[in-house]
């Protein structure tokens, strides 16, 4: 095995929908560990461990020798697109991709808001949406371009005093410190497609938050509302707007705060509902079912009947409402930008609610979402004869690029 080339470096994977970033790494390891391409790496690593001290070998005795792989920034499970991966010594360069610019394509659906600001959460609030036009959204986008201040989502994996914020929310506890705005920069932001009501298939989540969950969410979101930096579009009153919020909006481009909570991942961080546990669908009774009820049943079942009647009325009211408009936006942003927060803030800026319905990362650093520049996920299942030459080519390119950069330094 000596003399065979050891392949290491950085390449990009086209992450599919509904697979977590950690799941991508596990799948890569599952295919790379038994492969011919990475057999020299495995052999060299095993020999290196055998040369370690007795103490180190004892510490590793339960640790299986596997190809070392990591990723350069979490991407939502619901999202697709570029996920940068590092192999072997390439993992040392992954931090460079946390701070680089990234490009996204997102679809925002108006009229509803979830606890996680995306379609994987539970609906906690609704807003009017019949008045929303493309012109109103175009005008609202002006306040999101350039150097701005953005507040991370209340329901996020951002850590406060060593604990993710979503855990405070799930426990019904207030976050012990004020979540301050952070400086981010939007280099590009434009509408690429406008979906009129009735012309698209994007839908609100089916799961409505329970009363106690809404109470917790409202308390946290109300705190977020009063501190929101979003200014309303002229002539439109955003949902939950307050005088304090108006005063805060004037500070949108103020200097960054002195301190802020710590987080493990940069922008694109997965919402907790997606990364930890999928939302459980609530059971609902069938609509339009006719039954015969005796007077005795009507007396004993009055509360249940009233509740069912109210639910049916709400359902009919929703059905009679026109479908909300949606918009597809492309953007190039700096590290720390939350697309979910942007969807939430844009909805409120046009006098409604908004949620992120889809997300594609089209670029991360120098890696673009191009079939010739990323490893397609289906190639893994096709076998090493398909993915092997591609990964080898990507790692060769990385090696040449690194050599050229070092030659200029």
VOGU-3710 file (C-alpha; in Angstrom, 3 decimals, decimal comma):
1> xxxxxxxxxx> 0,000/0,000/0,000  2,995/2,280/0,429  3,498/4,730/-2,398  -0,209/4,958/-3,267  -1,608/8,470/-3,278  -3,633/9,568/-0,256  -6,582/11,701/-1,287  -7,529/14,558/1,035  -9,036/18,004/0,583  -12,311/19,864/0,185
11> xxxxxxxxxx> -15,170/19,342/-2,270  -18,888/20,119/-2,517  -21,911/17,841/-2,282  -25,372/18,561/-3,689  -27,392/17,967/-0,524  -30,888/16,587/-1,139  -34,015/17,626/0,702  -34,932/16,079/4,059  -31,382/14,928/4,827  -29,523/16,679/7,652
21> xxxxxxxxxx> -25,971/17,947/7,185  -24,791/15,371/9,723  -26,659/12,710/7,746  -24,728/13,683/4,619  -21,427/13,130/6,461  -22,600/9,729/7,703  -23,586/8,704/4,166  -20,230/9,841/2,778  -18,400/7,802/5,419  -20,556/4,764/4,681
31> xxxxxxxxxx> -19,409/4,844/1,046  -15,855/6,116/1,551  -14,748/3,730/4,342  -14,804/0,487/2,264  -13,752/2,165/-1,003  -10,581/1,605/-3,041  -10,088/5,372/-3,376  -9,711/5,893/0,367  -8,080/2,570/1,230  -4,594/4,208/1,341
41> xxxxxxxxxx> -5,938/6,839/3,754  -7,422/4,166/6,050  -4,191/2,129/5,980  -1,996/5,145/6,748  -4,253/6,233/9,601  -4,206/2,718/11,089  -0,401/2,634/10,922  -0,208/6,068/12,526  -2,356/4,959/15,426  -0,181/1,890/15,945
51> xxxxxxxxxx> 2,799/4,220/16,462  0,974/6,169/19,166  1,808/5,777/22,831  0,187/3,017/24,867  -2,007/5,600/26,629  -3,303/7,001/23,336  -3,973/3,504/21,998  -6,000/2,669/25,120  -7,990/5,851/24,653  -8,743/4,914/21,055
61> xxxxxxxxxx> -9,265/1,173/21,529  -13,016/1,486/20,999  -12,635/3,969/18,171  -13,043/2,513/14,695  -10,722/3,723/11,951  -12,899/5,701/9,543  -12,243/8,321/6,893  -12,208/11,696/8,626  -14,968/13,876/7,131  -16,610/17,148/8,187
71> xxxxxxxxxx> -18,765/19,882/6,653  -18,247/23,626/6,384  -21,565/24,984/7,638  -24,914/23,396/8,477  -27,719/23,558/5,936  -31,394/23,062/6,832  -32,682/19,508/6,263  -35,536/21,001/4,198  -32,962/22,837/2,065  -31,023/21,583/-0,930
81> xxxxxxxxxx> -27,827/22,771/-2,529  -24,134/23,207/-1,872  -22,717/21,592/1,254  -18,935/21,882/1,509  -17,239/18,752/2,852  -13,644/18,197/3,958  -11,754/14,879/3,924  -8,665/14,119/6,042  -6,446/17,185/6,356  -9,025/19,062/4,307
91> xxxxxxxxxx> -11,161/19,373/7,447  -8,661/21,950/8,739  -9,844/24,369/6,041  -13,569/24,076/6,788  -13,617/27,082/9,128  -12,809/29,225/6,091  -16,234/28,382/4,697  -18,109/29,535/7,786  -17,037/33,111/7,161  -17,361/33,227/3,362
101> xxxxxxxxxx> -20,239/34,719/1,376  -23,074/32,425/0,324  -25,839/32,633/-2,256  -29,371/31,377/-1,693  -32,631/30,969/-3,561  -35,664/30,977/-1,284  -39,449/30,961/-1,630  -41,380/32,958/0,964  -45,072/32,288/1,548  -47,176/35,027/3,120
111> xxxxxxxxxx> -50,069/34,933/5,575  -48,782/32,635/8,330  -45,927/32,455/10,794  -44,441/29,405/12,527  -42,393/28,954/15,671  -39,327/28,114/13,567  -39,989/30,723/10,818  -40,158/27,957/8,165  -42,673/25,413/6,849  -41,409/22,682/9,186
121> xxxxxxxxxx> -42,651/24,476/12,290  -46,107/24,834/13,806  -48,330/27,794/12,962  -48,433/30,278/15,835  -49,790/33,368/14,128  -51,662/34,434/10,984  -51,981/37,756/9,217  -53,949/39,359/6,374  -52,419/38,835/2,965  -54,934/39,816/0,281
131> xxxxxxxxxx> -53,322/43,256/0,030  -49,789/41,995/-0,755  -48,502/42,817/-4,230  -45,191/42,380/-6,001  -44,709/46,149/-5,891  -45,124/46,192/-2,102  -42,574/43,389/-1,704  -40,136/45,106/-4,095  -40,357/48,261/-2,003  -39,915/46,341/1,254
141> xxxxxxxxxx> -36,723/44,687/-0,019  -34,931/48,062/-0,029  -34,500/47,927/3,747  -32,835/44,496/3,599  -30,020/45,384/1,195  -26,497/46,480/2,105  -25,129/46,516/5,648  -27,988/45,827/8,033  -28,623/44,559/11,538  -30,469/41,256/11,910
151> xxxxxxxxxx> -31,763/39,502/15,000  -31,361/35,689/15,102  -34,596/33,683/15,394  -35,934/33,250/18,926  -36,520/29,573/18,080  -33,006/28,647/16,958  -30,005/26,564/17,934  -28,140/29,713/18,974  -26,689/29,105/22,431  -27,319/31,379/25,387
161> xxxxxxxxxx> -25,352/30,515/28,523  -24,529/27,138/27,011  -28,130/26,248/26,178  -29,858/26,423/22,747  -32,557/29,091/22,624  -35,187/26,652/21,367  -34,822/24,702/24,612  -35,847/27,779/26,593  -38,860/28,107/24,295  -39,867/24,451/24,652
171> xxxxxxxxxx> -39,602/24,694/28,420  -41,700/27,860/28,460  -38,849/29,871/29,980  -37,765/33,365/29,098  -34,322/33,749/27,564  -32,098/35,161/30,343  -30,474/37,855/28,187  -31,631/40,188/25,461  -30,981/38,735/22,016  -29,212/41,565/20,269
181> xxxxxxxxxx> -29,008/42,423/16,613  -25,979/41,345/14,616  -24,311/43,027/11,651  -24,723/41,214/8,340  -24,391/42,343/4,756  -26,597/41,612/1,778  -24,626/42,050/-1,435  -27,504/41,100/-3,716  -31,233/40,589/-3,248  -33,802/40,464/-6,018
191> xxxxxxxxxx> -37,104/38,877/-6,963  -36,804/36,256/-9,697  -40,401/35,003/-9,664  -43,698/36,249/-8,289  -46,493/33,768/-7,620  -49,993/35,206/-7,747  -52,616/33,532/-5,535  -53,843/30,294/-7,097  -50,790/29,853/-9,346  -48,473/27,848/-7,101
201> xxxxxxxxxx> -48,328/24,773/-4,849  -46,652/26,261/-1,770  -48,734/25,687/1,354  -48,763/26,582/5,011  -47,897/23,790/7,462  -50,857/21,629/8,430  -49,875/21,561/12,085  -51,274/24,300/14,279  -49,506/24,898/17,570  -51,489/23,838/20,636
211> xxxxxxxxxx> -52,882/26,569/22,888  -50,100/26,249/25,473  -47,442/26,210/22,718  -48,959/29,318/21,152  -48,917/31,045/24,518  -45,182/30,398/24,891  -44,494/31,310/21,272  -46,545/34,510/21,471  -44,647/35,587/24,572  -41,289/35,063/22,892
221> xxxxxxxxxx> -42,381/36,482/19,556  -43,915/39,502/21,267  -40,511/40,113/22,825  -39,028/39,805/19,362  -41,684/42,128/17,906  -40,947/44,976/20,294  -37,271/44,775/19,415  -37,681/44,142/15,677  -35,543/46,280/13,378  -37,966/45,949/10,472
231> xxxxxxxxxx> -39,550/49,154/9,265  -43,012/48,895/7,680  -43,659/49,683/4,049  -45,275/53,103/3,796  -49,036/52,824/4,105  -48,908/49,264/5,439  -49,070/48,393/9,118  -47,051/45,215/9,909  -48,594/42,651/12,221  -47,782/43,331/15,869
241> xxxxxxxxxx> -46,143/46,711/15,141  -45,671/48,916/18,204  -44,321/52,396/18,927  -41,295/50,818/20,542  -40,755/48,762/17,404  -40,954/51,909/15,253  -38,299/53,548/17,387  -36,155/50,440/17,108  -36,447/50,366/13,328  -34,560/53,641/13,090
251> xxxxxxxxxx> -31,537/51,863/14,549  -31,401/49,246/11,809  -27,970/50,314/10,581  -26,509/51,148/13,972  -23,084/49,792/15,080  -22,925/46,135/16,198  -23,648/45,315/19,868  -20,815/44,749/22,290  -21,727/41,152/23,021  -23,983/38,470/21,655
261> xxxxxxxxxx> -24,787/34,843/22,473  -22,594/32,095/21,105  -23,643/29,722/18,370  -22,138/26,541/17,002  -22,872/27,106/13,321  -22,986/30,126/11,071  -25,707/31,102/8,604  -28,012/28,502/7,159  -28,162/26,786/10,552  -30,957/24,266/10,653
271> xxxxxxxxxx> -34,090/25,081/12,579  -34,376/22,988/15,755  -37,682/21,465/14,691  -35,943/20,090/11,622  -32,618/18,952/13,104  -33,800/17,402/16,353  -37,243/15,927/15,909  -39,794/16,205/13,098  -43,021/17,933/14,057  -45,725/15,468/14,951
281> xxxxxxxxxx> -48,885/15,820/12,909  -51,978/16,364/14,996  -54,969/14,164/14,291  -58,013/15,977/12,929  -61,552/14,740/12,482  -62,948/14,130/9,017  -64,813/17,073/7,465  -68,357/16,915/6,069  -69,413/13,817/7,994  -73,153/13,806/8,874
291> xxxxxxxxxx> -74,345/12,199/12,117  -77,617/11,883/13,986  -77,514/13,137/17,587  -80,192/12,531/20,226  -81,223/15,326/22,608  -79,525/13,464/25,463  -76,241/13,320/23,515  -76,584/17,000/22,615  -76,836/17,867/26,298  -73,838/15,832/27,426
301> xxxxxxxxxx> -71,702/16,582/24,372  -72,475/20,324/24,198  -68,862/21,523/24,821  -67,448/19,049/22,312  -70,144/19,933/19,777  -69,482/23,660/20,196  -65,754/23,109/19,767  -66,305/20,971/16,653  -68,662/23,610/15,241  -66,088/26,353/15,813
311> xxxxxxxxxx> -63,386/24,219/14,202  -65,623/23,529/11,210  -66,392/27,249/10,864  -62,681/28,072/10,939  -61,984/25,435/8,295  -64,737/26,787/6,032  -63,443/30,328/6,532  -59,913/29,262/5,555  -61,254/27,394/2,520  -63,133/30,504/1,362
321> xxxxxxxxxx> -60,028/32,658/1,576  -57,890/33,035/-1,542  -54,503/31,340/-1,614  -51,728/33,668/-0,403  -49,136/35,036/-2,788  -45,546/33,789/-2,673  -42,247/35,113/-3,959  -38,939/33,580/-5,041  -35,910/35,666/-4,090  -32,201/35,181/-4,777
331> xxxxxxxxxx> -29,589/36,710/-2,494  -25,884/36,792/-1,756  -25,123/37,369/1,904  -22,312/37,310/4,425  -21,812/34,869/7,268  -24,374/34,974/10,065  -27,364/35,827/7,846  -30,529/33,877/8,692  -32,794/33,339/5,683  -35,571/32,211/8,046
341> xxxxxxxxxx> -35,394/35,505/9,931  -35,485/37,398/6,640  -38,672/35,529/5,609  -40,245/36,352/8,983  -39,227/40,029/8,822  -40,309/40,471/5,195  -43,775/39,154/6,007  -44,169/41,699/8,770  -42,706/44,497/6,628  -45,592/44,079/4,169
351> xxxxxxxxxx> -48,234/44,010/6,903  -48,657/40,264/7,175  -46,765/37,171/8,260  -44,223/35,164/6,305  -42,409/31,865/6,424  -39,587/30,222/4,494  -41,173/27,592/2,263  -38,079/26,406/0,394  -34,339/27,073/0,405  -31,509/26,293/-2,008
361> xxxxxxxxxx> -27,887/27,193/-1,338  -26,558/27,889/-4,823  -23,039/28,909/-3,814  -20,706/28,681/-0,841  -17,365/30,392/-1,310  -15,936/29,185/-4,630  -18,238/26,166/-4,831  -21,263/26,595/-7,092  -24,319/24,402/-7,624  -23,226/23,046/-10,987
371> xxxxxxxxxx> -23,393/19,336/-11,975  -19,747/19,558/-13,045  -18,633/21,130/-9,753  -20,520/19,184/-7,074  -20,997/15,521/-6,194  -24,595/14,586/-6,943  -26,125/12,527/-4,141  -27,471/9,907/-6,511  -23,871/9,175/-7,553  -23,207/7,642/-4,128
381> xxxxxxxxxx> -25,849/4,960/-4,571  -24,664/4,357/-8,143  -21,413/2,960/-6,731  -17,730/3,842/-6,555  -17,289/3,371/-10,278  -19,500/6,484/-10,633  -18,634/8,661/-7,622  -14,973/7,590/-7,336  -13,617/9,376/-10,449  -15,632/12,505/-9,600
391> xxxxxxxxxx> -14,403/12,763/-5,995  -10,857/12,016/-7,132  -11,107/14,829/-9,691  -12,504/17,293/-7,136  -9,729/16,521/-4,636  -7,070/16,802/-7,352  -8,442/20,247/-8,237  -8,363/21,280/-4,588  -4,757/20,135/-4,251  -3,688/22,114/-7,331
401> xxxxxxxxx> -5,523/25,189/-6,096  -3,851/24,987/-2,680  -0,422/24,545/-4,291  -1,008/27,593/-6,496  -2,108/29,695/-3,512  0,907/28,652/-1,443  3,178/29,439/-4,397  1,914/33,034/-4,443  2,465/33,508/-0,700
//
